[in-house]
Amino acid sequence: MIALHILEIKDFMNKLLLEHTFDHFLLQEATVQSDVTVTIDGALTPDFYSGDELEANGLTGLSFVPFGRLRARCFDLIKGKRTPAGFKFIFLLSPDNLARTLTKTHSSFSPSDITAMYVNLKFSGGGLQVTNGISYRIFSVDKSLEQEWDSLVKRFLIKNGIAFEEKL
C-alpha cells in the first residue's frame, strides 16, 4: 500500500467530478462533510432494475455501481463557494478489470483469491491523499501483487496528468 499526496487539488477535483477519469471504477462508498455529512452507499440494488435494464446498463454481476453513474450526484454535494470540511471516496476495480489486471501482471492469484482492489481518496485538513490496497480472500505472504498494484495506481495518475508525491 502506498500513500500519495495530490499536489494540484483543483485539477484533481475537475478530473474526479467533471471528467470521465474515474468513471470505470466502482464506487463502494462516498462521504462528503459540509454543513451535514452525506454518505452514499454505492451498493447496487438489483431489485430496482429489471433483468433487461441490468444488462442494458452494464450492471449484470456487479455488487457496486460504476462511479460514472453517481458522479453528477457527488458533484452536486461538493460544488459551491465553500470547500467541504472533508470527503472520502472508496473505489474498487470491477470484476472484469480485476481479472484483466491479474492477467496483465502475470499474477499467481486468481480472481477468486481477491475480494477487491481499492483506490481510496481522502480530503481533510486542506490536503488530498490517495491510498490503495488489496483485500484477499486467502492468506498469502506474497506481496508481489500489492507492489504491482501500487505501480499501476501511480501509472494511472501519471497517465491522467495528476500530479502527486509519494508520502513515506
Secondary structure, 3 states (H helix, E strand, C coil): CCEEEECCHHHHHHHHHCCCCCCCCEEEEEEEECCCEEEEECECCHHHCCHHHHHHCCCCCCCEEEHHHCHHHHHHHHCCCCCCCEEEEEEECCHHHHHHHHHHCCCCCCHHHEEEEEEEEEEECCEEEEEEEEEECCCCCCCHHHHHHHHHHHHHHHHCCCCEEEEC
